[in-house]
Amino acid sequence: MSDYVKHFLNDLEFNPEIRSRADAFRALRSLDLDDVGEFLLTIPNKSYPKLSRLLPSMPSAEVQISWTGNAGTALLKQTTAFIRSVNRNYGRLTGRSLQGATILDYGCGYGRISRLMYNFTTEEKLFGVDPWAIKLCHESGLLTNYFVSDFLPTDLPVGPVRFDFIYAFSVFTHLSVRSTFASLRVLRKYIADHGVLAITIRPIEYWQHDSRTSDAEKAFLLKQHQVDGFAFHPHNTPPIDGDITYGDTSMTLKWLADNFPEWSIKATDDSPEDPLQRYVFLAPNS
């Protein structure tokens, strides 16, 4: 952490006008996104007791790894690369800023991306849903608008909100075909007419790197991706309504376009920080 950032944080710590989480996040927007992320990794931080009381705590490295396969600054680089792409492509596609947008984190996990999305909007306008990890969000102090969702959703527990922006990072990289259909259809119900959905998908090259699959399984999944446009290797998890919804997944853009006419693919992007995920930006069709 640079001296400039340390001085900035010290000023916030002793500034009597910083009294709430909203105050703290609003002030942190003056810093670079990477500096904010680096600081949030340290919460609770004994050097900043007031800010530590106001801001959400960061789960342990073990928890981060169990959910993402990575932790700390290496994971932060992947996160900020995605957020920068999101900010750039949302603006390019809509002509609007993410500042003040109503945002949904679909499959939020422990809230690693949500924490940095407060750089753009308020707690009241940011929602997170996940079928597994909401307890981790609540334990970290992420209490506003974080709800348990279904594995095969037909609705979301967010009330009548329609979102300007929805993102699902490393979600559709893990869903069965049935869960993929359920998720993309339910998200269509909750996006504003002018909204944008950002998801990540895995390319065919992923299967060469998958340590969970045997050589024979790799060959089958590569062929399935080439022929069907969608390949899924289920994990050993309990079935939901007869379907193992979670595993590892790859898909093509053509498969997405052919199966979801309610969505239109508007842009794609990627990052050298996470080469086995492709960012896909979609807009709702009427």
N, C-alpha and C positions, 0 to 999 in steps of 0.2 A: 504494500500500500504506500503510495507516494506521500511526501510531506504535505503537498497541497490537499490531498484527500483527508489526511489526518487532521489538518487544521480546519477543514470544512466540517468534518464530523464533530470536532471539539466545539465549534461554534454552535452546531445544532444541539449538542448535549447540554450546553449551558444557556441556550436561548429560552427564556421563559415563555415565548410565544409558541414553542413546539410542545403542545400538550396532548396531542392525540395521534393515533396512527395515521389519520388523514394528513395531519400537519407534517408528520415525518416523511411520508411518501411524497407529498407535494414538494417538500424541500429537496429531497434526494433527486428529483428530476433535473436539478441543475448539474448533476454529475454525469459523466459518461456511463453508458449502460454497463460496461464491463466493471467499472469501479463500484457501481451500485451492487452488481451481482457478487463481486468479491467481498464486499462488506456484509451482505446478507448471509454469506456462507459462514460468517463468524458468530452469528447471533445464536445464543446469548454471548455477549462480549463484555468481560469484566471492566474494560476500559470505558465502556459506554453504558452504564446501568440504566439510565433513563430511556435511551433508544432501544435497549434490549427489552425493556418492559413494554414498549409500544409496538415493536416490530415482531413478526412471526419468527419463532425459533427454527433453526435448520436441523432436520433429522441427522442422525449419525451417518458416518461414511458407510457403515454396514447396511443401513436402511437404503441409502441412495443406490448402492451397488445392487442390492436385492431387487430394486425396481427398475433400474436403468442399465445395469452392467457397468456403470462408471460412477465417479464421484469427484467432488472438489472442483479444482480449476479446469481439469480436463473436461468434465461434464459441463461446466459453465461455458466453455468455448463453443460446445455444440448448441447450447441453449441460446446464447446471444447471436450465433450465426442464423438460427431459425428466426429469432425475433426481428433481426435486421431485415431479413428477406421478407417477412410478413409486413413490416412497416413500409418497406419500399413497394412491394407489389400491391398492397391494399390501396395505397395512395395512387399508384399508377392506374389501377383498374377502376377506381371509383371517383377519383378527383377529390377525395376527402381525406382528412387526417384521422388517425386512430384516436387522437386526443378527445376524450369524453365519450368514446364509443361504448355501446353496450356489447359486452364480449362474453362468450361462453368457452370455457376450457372443457372439452369433451374427452373424458378419460384423463382426469387431471392428476391421478396418482397422488403423491404427497404435496402437490402444489408447486413443483419446482419452476414451472414456467409462469404460473399465476403470479408468483412473487414479483417477477420482473414486469409483468403486464400492468402492474399498478403504476408503472412509469408513464402509462398512457391514460388510464381511467381510474375511477374511484371504486372503493369497495362495494358500493351500492350497485354499480353497473357491471361488476365482474362476477360471473357465476362459474362454479366448477361442479362437475358431476363425475362419479366413478362408482362402479359396482363393488369395488374392493377396498379402496384406500381412504375413504372419507374420514375414518377414525384418525388416521395419521395427520390429516389436515387439521382436524379439530384439536388434536394434542399439541400441534405446533402453534396454535393460536389463530388459525385460519377458520373463523367461525361464521363469517357473514357470507351467505349464499353458496355454501358447499353442501351438496346433497348426494345421497345414495341413489344411483340409477340402476336399471335392470340390465342383465346381460343380453337379453333380447327385447329391447325397448320398443314399446308402441307409443309411449309418451315420456316426457321428462318432468321431473319434480321442480319446475322453475316458474310455475304459474303462467300468466298470459304473456310473458315477455317474448318479443321478437328481436333477434340479435343482429346488430350491424356486422359483427364478425364472429365466426366460430372457428376454432382450430382444434385439431386432433393430432397431436404429435405422437408418433410411435404407437398408434392405436390400430389403424387398419393394416399395420404390419403384423398383427397378431390375431386377427379375427377370422373365424370360419366364414364360409360363403353365406350361410344363413344369417349370422350376426352382422356381416357386412351389409347385406340387404336391409336388415332391420335398422341398423344405425344410420345409413345414408337416407333412408326414407323418413325416419323420425326427425333427423336434422333439417330436412326440407320443411317440415312443419313449423320449425322454430326460427328460421332465418327470415330477416326482413327482405322485402322485394329487391332492395338495393344492396343486399348484403353479400359477403364473400365468405366462403368456407375454405380453409387451408387444411389439407391432410398430408400425411407422409405415406409413401408406399415403397416397397422394396423391388429392385430390379432383379432380373434373372440371375445376375452374378452373385446375389446373396447366398444361393444354395451351396456354392463352392466354399463358403466361409462358415457354414453352419456346423458347429461342433456337435449338435444333438443328433445329426442324421448320419446313417451309415452310407457307404459308397453306393449300395444298391438303392437306398432311399433317395439319395441325391440324384441319381440317374432318373428315377421315376418322377421326382418333383421338377427337374429340368424339363423333361418331356411334357409333363402336365402344363407347365407354364407356357411352353412353346405352342402346344396344341390348343389348350383351353383359354389361355390368357390369365389363368388364376391357379395358383398352387398353394396348398395348405397342409402343414404337418402338425397334427394336434399334439398338445402336451398331455401329460397324465393328470388331468383335472376332472372333477365330477361333471357329468353331463347336465345341461340345463334344458329341460323339456326334451330330452332325448338327443341333444346336440352338444358335442364338445366344442364350445365356442372359442376357446383360447388355444393358441399355438404359435406357429410362425407362418407367415403368409407373404407371397409375392403376387404381383398382378401387373398387367399392362394397361396403358392408357386407353387402348382400344377396347379392352374388356370393360373398363369404367364407362366409356362413352356409349358402348352398345347396350349396357344393362341399366343405365340410369338416365333416361331421357329427361328426367326432372332437373338434372344438373347439366351445366355446360362447362367444359374445361377451358379456362381462360389463360392460364400461364403455368409454367413449371420452373423449378429452380433446384439447385442443390448446393452443397457445401463440401469443401475438402475436409472439414472437421468431422463429417459424418457421411462418407461416400456411399454407404449402402442404404441410404434413405433418399428418396426423391420427393421434393415438395411439390404438391399439386394444388393449384388455386382454382376453385369452382364458383360459379354464380348460379343462382336458381333460375330455371326456365319457368315461364308462366304456364 
